[in-house]
Amino acid sequence: MSDTDSFINEVTEEVRRDRLFLMLKRYGWIGAVVVVLIVGGAAWREYSQAQARSEAQAVGDAMTTALAADDSSTRAEELAAITSDSLGAQAVVDMAEAAALADAGDVAGAATILDGIATTADLPQVYRDIAAFKSVTLQADTLPAEERRLRLDTLAAAGGSLQYLAAEQLALLDIEAGDTDAALARLNEIAASAGVSRDLQERVSQVIVALGGSPEADAQEG
């Protein structure tokens, strides 16, 4: 390589270094900002998670204290004072309050709370279903049979989280109406379903026998 080529290469390399230095000087702050954002985001995520854990623990401790009260009215009052930024946690607290109110004899107040949970669109469906189911069963002596049936029909839809429990309640409504055949058909369908818990299967079988049916025979016929 000639001296001229060597000189040109040295100049070219120097120009490249100068350009790189200039770019770093002009745009290097962007990289620094990116690093700050990444580190800051991770720190904020950790802080948020710590805050969520702290709040959940505080709500749990408050619930434990409230539920330890012997008097149901006192339990309801203490539970009513508990608030949470988490919709799910608040729903659990509210359902506990509804249970305390029901124990205290305030069925209407309990149902109002449960119906409020059941109609909160932002809550996961399972919370809404549980609240709706608790509401309708709690008001078994006050709601007209047709209204109970309409509510339970919705909960008994295929794939619902409380499908079989709602179907069991519908069978009891059939019995109340004197429609034994419809009750037996519904109960046998529950008993033959794969996703039914053992406790529910036992209850259903007992009712089938009490109505004069045979769970095994009816299941084979189905």
N, C-alpha and C positions, 0 to 999 in steps of 0.2 A: 504494500500500500504506500502511495506517495505521501510526501509531507503535506501536499495540498489536500489530499483526501482526509488525512488524519486531522488536519486543522478544521476542515468542514464538519467532520463528525463531532469534534469537540464543541464547535460553535452550536451545532444542532442540538446536542445533548444539553448544553447550557440554556438554550432557548426553551427546551422542554421543561427543564427544572424551573425556569423563571415563570413559565405559563402555569405550571402546577402550583407553585407558590402563590401566584396571583389568584388562581381559582380557589385555593384553600382560604386565602385571605378574604376573598369576596363572598364565597358560598359556604365556608366551613361552619358558619353558625347554624346552617340547616341541619347538619349532622348532630351538632350539639343539642338542638331543639328536639330532634328525633330521640336522642338518648334520654333527655329529660322527660319526654312524654312517655317513653317506655317504662322508665323507672318510676315516674309518678303514677302511671296507670297501675302498675303492679302494687305500689304502696297503697293506692286508693282502694284497690280490690281487697287487699288484706285488711284494711281498716273497715271496709263495709262488711266483710265477712265477720270480723270481730264484733262489730256493732250488732249485727243480726244475731250472733250467738249470745251476746250479752242480753239483748232484748228478750230472746226466747227463754233464757234462763230466768230473767226477771218475771216474765209472765207466768212461767211454770211455778216459780216460788210463790207468787201471789195467789195462783189457783190452789196450790197445796194448802196454803194458810186458810183461804176462804172455805175450802171443802172440809177442813177440819172442824168447822163450827158445828155444834150439835143441833142448833135450831135451823130449820130449812129457810126461814125468812131471813135470818142473818146471813146464811150462805148466799142467798140470792142478792142481798144488798151488797155484800163484799165482792161478789163476782161482777155485778153491774158496774162497779167502780174500776174494773180492770180494762185497760185499753191497749191495743197493739196496732202497729202500722202494717202488720201482715194480715191480709184478709183471711187466710186460712186459720191462723192462730186466734184471731178475733171470733171467727165462726165457732171454734171449739169452746172458747170462753162463753159465748152467747148460748150455745147448746147446754152447757153446764148450768148456766143461769136459768134457762128454761126448765131444766130438770128440777132445780131447787124450787122454782115457783110452783111447778106441778105438785111437788111434795108438800108445799105449803097450802095447797088447795086452790091456787090461782091458775086454773087451767086456761082461762082466756088470755091472761098475760103471757103464759108460756107459749100458747099457740101463736100469738102475735109475733113473738121473737122468732119462732121457728119459721113462720111464713115469710118473715123478712129475710131470713137466711136463704130460704128456698127460691126467692125471687131476685137474689143478687147475681146479676149476669156475669160479673167478673170472677165469681168463685168457680173452682173446678166442679164439674157435674156431680161428683160423688158427695161433696158436702151438701149440695142442694138437694140431692135425692134423699140423703139421710134426714135432713131437716123436714122435708115434705112428708116422709114416711112417719117420722115421730109426731108430726102435727096431726095427721089424719088418725093415727092410732090413739093419740091422746084424747081426741075429740070423738071417740067412738060412741059416747053416750049423748052427744049434743048435735053432731052433724047429721043431717038427713042421710039415709042409706044411699040414695042416688048420687049425692055429692061425694060421699066417700068412695063409691064405686068409680066415679069419673076420675077422681084423683089417683086411685089405686091402679086403674087401667093404664094410666100414663106411666106409672112406675113399673108396671108388670110387662112393659114392652120388651121384646126379645133383645138381649144384649145389655139390658140395664143393670146397674150395679146391685139393685135390690129386687131384681125380677122375681125371684122365687118367694121371697118374703112377702112381696106385694100380692103374688098369686095366692099364697096361703090366706091372706086376709080377704081376698075376693071369694075364696071358697067358704070362709066363715060367713060372709055376706049371703052367699047362696043358701047356706044352712038357715040363716035367719029368715030368709024369704021362703023357706020350705022347699027349695029346689034341691033335693038330695042328689038326684042324678047329675046335675051340673056340678055340684060340689065334689062328688066322687070322681067325675071325669077330670076336674081340675087338680084334685089331690093326687090322683094316679099319674097324671102328667108330671107333676112335681117329683113324685117318688121315683119316676123312671129317668129323670134328668141326671146327666153326669156331673153337673156342677153344683149339686145340692150338698150342703153340709150334713154330717151325720146327725146332729141334733135336730135339724129340720126334717130329715128323713124319718127319724123316730117319731116326732110329733105328728107328721102327716100320716104315718102308718097307724098310729093310735087312733086318729080321727077316722080313718078309713074303716078300721075294725069297729069302732063305735057306731058307725053308720050302717054296719051290716055287710061291708065289703071285705075283700081279701086282697091285700097289696100284691102278693105274689101272683095270684090268679089274674088280677086285673092288669098287671104289668105284662104278663104273657099274652093276654088278649090284645093289648095295645101294640 
